[in-house]
Amino acid sequence: MLRLDACIAAGTPAALYRSAIMVSPADAERLKRAAAAAAVEEVQDGMMVGLGTGSTAAHVVQLLAPRVAAGLDITAIATSRDTEAAARAAGIRLVAPGDLTAIDLCIDGVDEIDTRLRAIKGGGGAMLLEKIVATLARRNIAIADGSKRVELLGARAVPIEILPAARGLVAAEIARLGGTAELRLRDGGPWVTDWGHHILDARFPDLADPSALATALSAIPGALGHGLFLTEIDALYVAASDGVSRQERPIDE
């Protein structure tokens, strides 16, 4: 079990959301790669492997490339076009997830993750397919540097993938739930996902009950998927200055 020494100020809820570990951008990349290197040791011949999206998942692709070149026989499912392009360049055989009912293993990063392996994901804008692939996976592994660990979720916004036509409705429902929504932008316009959708980044003053929030968000018409990953993650590899540790989801979760 990983140990998280959080600096929590009594009576200051905001402190619960902050990670106790501060990591520079350069150190973060080094640590993410170390966590990825530990996680890819679980990849074995004959596996169907889900590949996540973002800078952390990019390390997974890079680390698998020499093993595939040396004869590792795997098939992969990419969760974004960027990951698909990187996997093809690395010589990794790909299939589309459309007809799959199960995959062996998925490895992906997180934006933040708590001590019960509940996470917020979607910073890379691919959480809809990431959740599909994570749900298909018999084993779903998260990888992170130590700064992603928090006592309570909520420092990061919860991304919500939406139909563009539902933007007003979804934003109003988020406000009704006590949150605020901001349209994610890129290159001066709305961020457009691989599926042609937009993203609202929602912030809530209190994520003490993320399960209730996830249920409420899933019920909003036009909200196609959200970045709360509360039950999907089976294990976490987290890298800090003293090495890489693994945490398995408690069996009663």
Summary of the structure (lengths in Angstrom):
residues: 253
radius of gyration: 17.8
end to end distance: 14.3
largest distance: 55.5
contacts: 845
relative contact order: 0.18
helix: 32%
strand: 27%
